[in-house]
């Protein structure tokens, strides 16, 4: 059974750092397009960072230069390193693994709160 579980969220001050993890079971992340999304209160879920099967990456403009997505194929885990966090980065962060329209998986999310 496919499962994604995020961890690493928490409360951090502006300018701080967090590293999110997304552990996968039942699926092979190396064979998927995997991504981090976030959803702030009252807003739509938005893409933050994506890593493709060829290991190329893509980032949303607001996080470029501050966030880094990576994947450990041996551990079957996706990461999001978040540096220089801002108040507007506060959201629930989700990981997503996409194989095709019939095989798309989401984790339950982890809360990131940036506050002084």
C-alpha atoms as one frame of an Amber mdcrd trajectory, in Angstrom:
protein
   0.000   0.000   0.000   1.428   3.346  -1.056   2.072   5.798   1.744   3.837
   9.138   2.147   4.527  10.586   5.568   5.946  14.059   6.106   7.924  15.147
   9.151  10.150  18.001  10.268   7.637  20.798  10.538   7.461  23.092  13.524
   7.716  26.625  14.839  10.664  28.733  13.714  11.574  32.404  13.853  11.922
  34.497  10.703  15.312  33.887   9.160  15.490  30.386  10.581  15.721  27.024
   8.857  13.843  23.753   8.780  14.288  20.535   6.858  11.188  18.615   5.925
  11.267  14.916   5.137   8.790  12.756   3.261   9.253   9.032   3.744   7.680
   6.786   1.140   6.590   3.176   1.426   4.952   0.946  -1.144   6.165   3.162
  -3.994   9.528   4.051  -5.475  10.113   7.789  -5.434  12.923   7.492  -7.978
  10.343   6.562 -10.609   8.018   9.461  -9.857   7.877  13.193 -10.266   7.910
  14.253  -6.640   7.085  17.623  -5.231   6.397  19.732  -2.193   3.226  21.769
  -2.012   1.937  24.085   0.675  -1.397  25.460   1.719  -1.780  28.515   3.904
  -5.053  29.268   5.733  -7.665  30.568   3.325  -5.478  29.962   0.285  -5.239
  27.349  -2.417  -2.616  24.642  -2.317   0.408  25.712  -4.349   3.467  24.022
  -5.708   6.711  24.900  -3.937   9.377  22.672  -5.459   9.531  19.722  -7.830
  12.149  17.128  -8.667  11.763  15.066 -11.815  12.889  11.547 -12.623  15.963
  12.965 -14.369  16.764  14.830 -11.122  16.117  18.249 -12.602  14.339  20.643
 -10.266  11.894  23.503 -10.403  10.960  26.071  -7.773   8.191  28.571  -7.231
   9.435  32.141  -7.494   8.820  33.046  -3.816  11.174  30.289  -2.595  13.936
  30.405  -5.200  17.318  30.747  -3.571  15.931  29.844  -0.139  14.523  26.308
  -0.515  16.195  23.206  -1.897  14.476  19.963  -2.841  16.369  16.688  -2.862
  15.719  12.971  -2.956  17.589  10.105  -1.358  16.910   7.101  -3.547  18.455
   4.652  -1.104  16.191   5.828   1.713  13.244   6.429  -0.610  12.810   9.818
   1.030  12.174  13.311  -0.262  13.529  16.393   1.487  12.921  20.117   1.488
  15.614  22.281   3.025  14.105  25.655   3.897  16.414  28.522   4.796  15.804
  32.193   5.533  12.184  31.431   6.350   9.676  34.254   6.149   6.331  34.835
   7.801   4.603  34.118   4.500   6.095  30.625   4.405   3.691  29.601   7.167
   1.541  26.778   5.802   0.878  23.085   5.884   3.444  21.411   3.641   2.560
  18.302   1.655   4.620  15.941  -0.431   3.263  14.475  -3.632   4.401  11.617
  -5.822   3.062  11.591  -9.383   3.352   8.603 -11.716   0.291   9.206 -13.903
  -3.247  10.510 -13.482  -4.343   7.249 -11.886  -1.351   6.962  -9.578  -0.831
  10.147  -7.648  -0.114  10.055  -3.930  -0.166  12.697  -1.210   1.047  12.760
   2.355  -1.122  14.094   5.202   1.012  17.217   5.612   3.194  18.841   8.242
   2.672  22.283   9.757   5.340  24.947   9.357   4.842  28.113  11.361   7.164
  31.082  11.008   6.621  33.544  13.806   8.584  35.862  16.043
